Amino acid sequence: MTVAYPFSGIPSPHRVQLDGLPPVYAMCAMCAMCAIDALGLPAMAGRDGPITSADPRDGTPVVVTARNGTWTWTPPAAVVVAGRTTDGGTECGSYEAMFPSTVFHASRESAQAYLAGRGDLDADILGQDTAIEAGRLNFGALLGGAA
């Protein structure tokens, strides 16, 4: 697989379409599952655009759009689960112990139900502002974008 972190060389759950650029997929090492990476790309590139994903529980579409400094989340109650596996599983191969399992959810209730069924994750449910800030802090200054 060819990658340039935080971009995935193969389709992943998180598609980012920044203004004036071709669509890309965000990844989290070998997991290709990192919502925080996707949220950091607008700040990194200094461009607006939508991020599309889906709730892993039921496939509900989640769209987060950056436009002129304002972020819009659809559905409005969407959140991010940021977690790390605790059981040494092989979901992401040997990288599993190092990288988080971080996904969008359509609601806090969906995130809570997801975590209730995933005893192998040590995770937090991040509100929208916290998730956006995490993405900005991780990637915002990388290419001279918003630090």
MARBA-3410 file (N, C-alpha, C, O; in Angstrom, 1 decimal):
147
0.8,-1.2,0.0,0.0,0.0,0.0,0.9,1.2,0.0,1.9,1.3,0.7 ~ 0.5,2.2,-0.8,1.3,3.5,-0.9,0.5,4.5,0.0,-0.7,4.7,-0.2 ~ 1.2,5.2,0.9,0.6,6.2,1.7,1.5,7.4,1.9,2.7,7.3,1.7 ~ 0.9,8.5,2.3,1.6,9.7,2.7,0.8,10.2,3.9,-0.1,11.0,3.7 ~ 1.1,9.7,5.1,0.4,10.0,6.3,0.1,11.5,6.4,1.1,12.3,6.3
-1.1,11.9,6.6,-2.3,11.2,7.0,-3.2,10.8,5.9,-4.4,10.6,6.1 ~ -2.7,10.7,4.7,-3.6,10.2,3.5,-3.5,8.7,3.3,-2.4,8.2,3.5 ~ -4.6,8.1,3.0,-4.6,6.7,2.7,-4.5,6.5,1.2,-5.0,7.2,0.4 ~ -3.7,5.5,0.8,-3.5,5.1,-0.6,-4.7,4.3,-1.1,-4.8,4.0,-2.3 ~ -5.6,3.8,-0.2,-6.7,3.1,-0.6,-7.9,3.7,0.1,-7.8,4.4,1.1
-9.1,3.4,-0.4,-10.3,4.0,0.2,-10.4,3.6,1.7,-10.1,2.5,2.1 ~ -10.9,4.6,2.5,-11.0,4.3,3.9,-12.4,4.9,4.3,-13.1,5.4,3.4 ~ -12.8,4.7,5.5,-14.1,5.3,5.9,-14.2,6.8,5.9,-15.4,7.3,5.9 ~ -13.1,7.5,5.8,-13.2,9.0,5.9,-12.7,9.6,4.6,-11.5,9.6,4.3 ~ -13.6,10.2,3.8,-13.3,10.8,2.5,-13.3,12.3,2.8,-14.2,12.9,3.3
-12.3,13.0,2.3,-12.1,14.5,2.5,-12.0,15.1,1.1,-11.2,14.7,0.2 ~ -12.9,16.1,0.8,-13.0,16.8,-0.5,-12.7,18.3,-0.2,-13.7,19.0,0.0 ~ -11.5,18.7,-0.2,-11.1,20.1,0.0,-11.3,20.9,-1.3,-11.0,20.4,-2.4 ~ -11.7,22.1,-1.1,-11.9,23.0,-2.3,-10.7,23.0,-3.2,-9.6,23.3,-2.7 ~ -10.9,22.8,-4.5,-9.9,22.9,-5.5,-8.9,21.8,-5.5,-7.9,21.8,-6.3
-9.1,20.7,-4.7,-8.2,19.6,-4.7,-9.0,18.3,-5.0,-10.2,18.2,-4.8 ~ -8.3,17.3,-5.4,-9.0,16.0,-5.6,-9.4,15.4,-4.3,-8.7,15.7,-3.3 ~ -10.4,14.6,-4.3,-10.8,13.9,-3.0,-9.7,13.0,-2.6,-9.0,12.3,-3.4 ~ -9.6,12.9,-1.2,-8.6,12.0,-0.6,-9.2,11.2,0.5,-10.3,11.6,1.0 ~ -8.6,10.2,1.0,-9.0,9.4,2.1,-8.1,9.7,3.3,-6.8,9.7,3.0
-8.6,9.9,4.5,-7.7,10.0,5.6,-7.5,8.6,6.2,-8.3,7.7,6.1 ~ -6.4,8.5,6.9,-6.0,7.2,7.5,-5.4,7.4,8.9,-5.1,8.5,9.3 ~ -5.3,6.3,9.6,-4.6,6.3,10.8,-3.7,5.1,10.8,-4.1,4.0,11.1 ~ -2.5,5.3,10.4,-1.5,4.2,10.2,-2.1,3.2,9.3,-2.7,3.5,8.3 ~ -2.0,1.9,9.7,-2.6,0.8,8.9,-4.1,0.7,9.1,-4.7,-0.1,8.4
-4.6,1.4,10.1,-6.1,1.2,10.4,-7.0,1.8,9.4,-8.1,1.3,9.2 ~ -6.6,2.9,8.8,-7.4,3.7,7.9,-8.8,4.0,8.5,-9.8,3.9,7.9 ~ -8.7,4.4,9.8,-9.9,4.7,10.6,-9.9,5.9,11.4,-10.6,6.0,12.4 ~ -9.1,6.9,11.1,-8.9,8.0,12.0,-9.7,9.3,11.7,-9.3,10.0,10.7 ~ -10.8,9.5,12.4,-11.6,10.7,12.2,-10.8,11.9,12.5,-11.0,13.0,11.9
-9.9,11.9,13.5,-9.1,13.1,13.9,-8.2,13.5,12.7,-8.0,14.6,12.4 ~ -7.6,12.5,12.0,-6.8,12.8,10.8,-7.6,13.6,9.8,-7.2,14.6,9.3 ~ -8.8,13.0,9.5,-9.7,13.7,8.6,-10.0,15.1,9.0,-10.0,16.0,8.1 ~ -10.3,15.3,10.3,-10.6,16.7,10.7,-9.4,17.6,10.7,-9.6,18.8,10.6 ~ -8.2,17.1,10.7,-7.0,17.9,10.6,-6.7,18.4,9.2,-5.9,19.3,9.0
-7.2,17.7,8.2,-6.8,18.0,6.8,-7.2,19.4,6.3,-6.4,20.1,5.7 ~ -8.4,19.9,6.7,-8.7,21.3,6.3,-7.7,22.3,6.9,-7.3,23.3,6.2 ~ -7.3,22.1,8.1,-6.4,23.1,8.7,-5.0,22.9,8.1,-4.3,23.9,7.9 ~ -4.6,21.7,7.8,-3.3,21.4,7.2,-3.2,22.0,5.8,-2.1,22.6,5.5 ~ -4.2,21.9,5.0,-4.2,22.4,3.7,-4.6,23.9,3.6,-4.4,24.5,2.5
-5.2,24.4,4.6,-5.7,25.8,4.6,-6.9,25.9,3.6,-7.0,27.0,3.0 ~ -7.7,24.9,3.5,-8.8,24.9,2.6,-10.1,24.3,3.3,-10.0,23.5,4.2 ~ -11.2,24.8,2.8,-12.5,24.3,3.3,-12.9,23.1,2.5,-12.4,22.8,1.4 ~ -14.0,22.4,3.0,-14.6,21.3,2.3,-15.2,20.3,3.2,-15.0,20.4,4.4 ~ -15.9,19.4,2.7,-16.6,18.4,3.5,-15.8,17.1,3.7,-14.9,16.7,2.9
-16.0,16.5,4.9,-15.5,15.2,5.3,-16.7,14.3,5.3,-17.7,14.6,6.0 ~ -16.7,13.2,4.6,-17.8,12.3,4.7,-17.3,11.0,5.3,-16.2,10.5,5.1 ~ -18.2,10.4,6.2,-17.9,9.1,6.8,-19.2,8.5,7.1,-20.3,8.9,6.6 ~ -19.2,7.5,8.0,-20.4,6.8,8.4,-20.3,6.2,9.8,-19.2,5.8,10.2 ~ -21.4,6.2,10.5,-21.4,5.6,11.8,-21.1,4.1,11.7,-21.9,3.5,10.9
-20.1,3.6,12.3,-19.8,2.2,12.2,-20.9,1.2,12.7,-20.9,0.0,12.4 ~ -21.8,1.7,13.5,-22.8,0.9,14.1,-23.9,0.6,13.1,-24.3,-0.6,13.0 ~ -24.4,1.6,12.4,-25.5,1.4,11.5,-25.4,2.1,10.1,-26.3,2.0,9.3 ~ -24.2,2.6,9.8,-24.0,3.2,8.5,-24.6,4.6,8.3,-24.5,5.1,7.2 ~ -25.1,5.2,9.3,-25.7,6.5,9.2,-24.6,7.5,8.7,-23.5,7.5,9.3
-24.9,8.2,7.6,-23.9,9.1,7.0,-23.5,10.2,8.0,-24.4,10.7,8.7 ~ -22.3,10.5,8.1,-21.8,11.7,8.9,-21.0,12.6,8.0,-20.1,12.1,7.3 ~ -21.4,13.8,7.9,-20.7,14.8,7.1,-20.3,16.0,8.0,-21.2,16.6,8.6 ~ -19.0,16.3,7.9,-18.5,17.5,8.7,-17.9,18.4,7.6,-17.1,18.0,6.8 ~ -18.4,19.7,7.6,-18.0,20.6,6.6,-17.3,21.8,7.2,-17.9,22.4,8.1
-16.1,22.1,6.8,-15.4,23.4,7.2,-15.7,24.4,6.1,-15.5,24.2,4.9 ~ -16.2,25.6,6.5,-16.4,26.7,5.6,-16.2,28.0,6.3,-17.0,28.4,7.1 ~ -15.2,28.7,5.8,-14.9,30.1,6.4,-14.8,30.1,7.9,-15.4,31.0,8.6 ~ -14.1,29.1,8.5,-13.9,29.1,9.9,-15.1,28.5,10.7,-15.0,28.4,11.9 ~ -16.1,28.1,10.0,-17.3,27.5,10.7,-17.4,26.0,10.3,-17.2,25.7,9.1
-17.6,25.2,11.3,-17.8,23.8,11.1,-19.2,23.4,11.3,-19.9,23.8,12.2 ~ -19.8,22.6,10.3,-21.1,22.2,10.4,-21.1,20.6,10.4,-20.5,20.0,9.5 ~ -21.8,20.1,11.3,-21.9,18.6,11.5,-23.3,18.1,11.1,-24.3,18.7,11.6 ~ -23.4,17.1,10.3,-24.7,16.5,10.0,-24.5,14.9,10.2,-23.6,14.3,9.6 ~ -25.3,14.4,11.1,-26.3,15.0,11.9,-25.7,15.9,12.9,-24.5,15.8,13.3
-26.5,16.9,13.4,-26.0,17.9,14.3,-25.5,17.3,15.7,-24.7,18.0,16.3 ~ -25.9,16.1,16.0,-25.5,15.5,17.3,-24.2,14.6,17.1,-23.9,13.9,18.1 ~ -23.6,14.6,16.0,-22.5,13.7,15.7,-21.3,13.9,16.7,-21.1,15.1,17.1 ~ -20.6,12.9,17.0,-19.4,12.9,17.9,-18.3,12.1,17.3,-18.5,11.4,16.3 ~ -17.2,12.1,18.0,-16.1,11.2,17.6,-15.7,10.3,18.8,-15.6,10.8,19.9
-15.5,9.0,18.5,-15.0,8.1,19.5,-13.5,8.0,19.3,-13.1,7.6,18.2 ~ -12.7,8.4,20.3,-11.2,8.2,20.2,-10.8,7.2,21.1,-11.0,7.3,22.4 ~ -10.3,6.1,20.6,-9.9,5.0,21.5,-8.7,4.2,21.0,-8.2,4.4,20.0 ~ -8.3,3.4,21.9,-7.1,2.5,21.7,-7.5,1.1,22.2,-8.1,1.0,23.3 ~ -7.1,0.1,21.5,-7.5,-1.3,21.9,-6.7,-1.6,23.1,-5.5,-1.2,23.3
-7.3,-2.5,23.9,-6.6,-2.9,25.2,-6.3,-4.4,25.2,-5.6,-4.9,26.1 ~ -6.8,-5.1,24.2,-6.7,-6.6,24.2,-5.5,-7.1,23.3,-5.4,-8.3,23.2 ~ -4.8,-6.2,22.7,-3.7,-6.7,21.8,-4.2,-7.4,20.6,-3.5,-8.2,20.0 ~ -5.4,-7.1,20.2,-6.0,-7.7,19.0,-5.3,-7.3,17.7,-4.3,-6.6,17.8 ~ -5.7,-7.9,16.7,-5.1,-7.7,15.4,-5.9,-6.9,14.4,-5.7,-7.0,13.2
-6.9,-6.1,14.9,-7.7,-5.4,14.0,-6.9,-4.6,13.0,-7.3,-4.5,11.8 ~ -5.8,-4.0,13.4,-4.9,-3.2,12.5,-3.5,-3.8,12.4,-2.6,-3.1,12.2 ~ -3.4,-5.1,12.6,-2.1,-5.7,12.6,-1.2,-5.2,13.7,-1.7,-4.9,14.8 ~ 0.1,-5.2,13.5,1.0,-4.9,14.6,1.0,-3.4,15.0,1.5,-3.1,16.1 ~ 0.3,-2.6,14.3,0.1,-1.2,14.6,-0.9,-1.0,15.7,-1.1,0.1,16.3
-1.7,-2.0,16.0,-2.9,-1.8,16.8,-2.6,-1.2,18.2,-3.3,-0.4,18.7 ~ -1.5,-1.6,18.8,-1.1,-1.1,20.1,-0.7,0.3,20.1,-0.7,1.0,21.1 ~ -0.3,0.8,18.9,0.3,2.1,18.9,-0.7,3.2,18.4,-0.6,4.4,18.8 ~ -1.7,2.8,17.6,-2.6,3.8,17.0,-4.0,3.6,17.4,-4.5,2.5,17.7 ~ -4.7,4.7,17.6,-6.1,4.7,18.1,-7.1,4.2,17.1,-6.9,4.2,15.9
-8.2,3.7,17.6,-9.4,3.4,16.8,-10.3,4.6,16.9,-11.0,4.7,18.0 ~ -10.4,5.5,16.0,-11.0,6.7,16.1,-12.0,6.9,15.0,-11.6,7.0,13.8 ~ -13.3,7.0,15.3,-14.4,7.0,14.3,-15.5,8.0,14.6,-15.7,8.4,15.8 ~ -16.2,8.4,13.6,-17.3,9.3,13.8,-18.5,8.5,14.1,-18.7,7.3,13.8 ~ -19.4,9.1,14.9,-20.7,8.5,15.3,-21.8,9.5,15.1,-21.6,10.7,15.3
-23.0,9.1,14.7,-24.1,10.0,14.4,-24.6,10.7,15.7,-25.2,11.7,15.6 ~ -24.4,10.1,16.8,-24.9,10.6,18.1,-24.1,10.1,19.2,-23.4,9.1,19.1 ~ -24.2,10.7,20.4,-23.5,10.3,21.6,-24.1,8.9,22.0,-23.4,8.0,22.5 ~ -25.4,8.7,21.8,-26.0,7.4,22.1,-25.5,6.3,21.3,-25.2,5.2,21.8 ~ -25.3,6.6,20.0,-24.7,5.5,19.1,-23.2,5.2,19.6,-22.8,4.1,19.6
-22.5,6.3,20.0,-21.1,6.1,20.4,-21.1,5.2,21.7,-20.3,4.4,21.9 ~ -22.0,5.5,22.6,-22.1,4.8,23.9,-22.4,3.3,23.6,-21.9,2.4,24.3 ~ -23.4,3.1,22.7,-23.7,1.7,22.4,-22.6,1.0,21.7,-22.3,-0.2,22.0 ~ -21.9,1.6,20.9,-20.7,1.1,20.2,-19.6,0.7,21.3,-19.1,-0.4,21.2 ~ -19.4,1.6,22.2,-18.4,1.3,23.2,-18.9,0.2,24.2,-18.0,-0.6,24.7
-20.1,0.1,24.4,-20.7,-1.0,25.3,-20.4,-2.3,24.7,-20.2,-3.3,25.4 ~ -20.4,-2.4,23.4,-20.1,-3.7,22.7,-18.6,-3.9,22.4,-18.3,-4.9,21.8 ~ -17.8,-3.0,22.8,-16.3,-3.0,22.5,-15.5,-3.0,23.8,-14.9,-2.0,24.1 ~ -15.6,-4.0,24.6,-14.8,-4.1,25.8,-13.3,-4.0,25.6,-12.5,-3.9,26.5 ~ -12.9,-4.1,24.3,-11.5,-4.1,24.0,-10.9,-2.7,23.7,-9.8,-2.6,23.4
-11.8,-1.7,23.9,-11.3,-0.3,23.7,-11.3,0.5,25.0,-12.2,0.4,25.8 ~ -10.2,1.2,25.1,-10.1,2.3,26.1,-10.4,3.6,25.4,-9.5,4.0,24.6 ~ -11.6,4.2,25.5,-12.0,5.2,24.6,-12.7,6.4,25.3,-13.3,6.2,26.4 ~ -12.7,7.5,24.7,-13.5,8.7,25.1,-14.4,9.1,24.0,-14.0,8.9,22.8 ~ -15.5,9.7,24.3,-16.4,10.3,23.3,-16.0,11.8,23.3,-16.1,12.5,24.3
-15.6,12.2,22.1,-15.2,13.6,22.0,-16.3,14.4,21.4,-16.9,14.0,20.4 ~ -16.6,15.6,22.0,-17.5,16.5,21.4,-16.9,17.1,20.1,-15.7,17.0,19.9 ~ -17.7,17.8,19.4,-17.3,18.3,18.1,-16.1,19.3,18.2,-15.1,19.2,17.5 ~ -16.2,20.3,19.1,-15.1,21.3,19.2,-13.8,20.6,19.7,-12.7,21.0,19.2 ~ -13.9,19.6,20.6,-12.7,18.9,21.0,-12.1,18.1,19.9,-10.8,18.1,19.7
-12.9,17.5,19.1,-12.4,16.7,18.0,-11.7,17.6,16.9,-10.7,17.2,16.4 ~ -12.4,18.7,16.6,-11.8,19.6,15.6,-10.5,20.2,16.1,-9.5,20.2,15.3 ~ -10.4,20.5,17.3,-9.2,21.1,17.9,-8.1,20.0,17.9,-6.9,20.4,17.6 ~ -8.4,18.8,18.2,-7.4,17.7,18.1,-6.8,17.6,16.7,-5.6,17.4,16.5 ~ -7.7,17.6,15.7,-7.2,17.6,14.3,-6.3,18.8,14.0,-5.3,18.6,13.3
-6.8,19.9,14.4,-6.0,21.2,14.1,-4.6,21.1,14.8,-3.6,21.4,14.2 ~ -4.6,20.6,16.0,-3.3,20.5,16.7,-2.4,19.5,16.1,-1.2,19.7,16.1 ~ -2.9,18.4,15.6,-2.1,17.3,15.0,-1.6,17.7,13.7,-0.4,17.3,13.4 ~ -2.3,18.4,12.9,-2.0,18.6,11.5,-2.0,20.1,11.0,-1.4,20.3,9.9 ~ -2.5,21.0,11.7,-2.7,22.3,11.3,-1.4,23.0,10.8,-1.4,23.7,9.8
-0.3,22.9,11.5,0.9,23.5,11.1,1.8,22.7,10.1,2.8,23.2,9.7 ~ 1.4,21.5,9.8,2.2,20.6,9.0,2.6,21.2,7.7,3.8,21.1,7.3 ~ 1.7,21.8,6.9,2.1,22.4,5.6,1.9,23.9,5.6,1.7,24.5,4.6 ~ 2.0,24.5,6.8,1.8,26.0,6.9,0.4,26.4,7.0,0.1,27.6,6.7 ~ -0.5,25.5,7.3,-2.0,25.8,7.4,-2.2,26.4,8.8,-1.3,27.0,9.4
-3.4,26.4,9.3,-3.8,27.0,10.5,-3.2,26.2,11.7,-3.6,25.1,11.9 ~ -2.3,26.8,12.4,-1.7,26.2,13.6,-2.5,26.3,14.8,-2.1,25.8,15.9
END
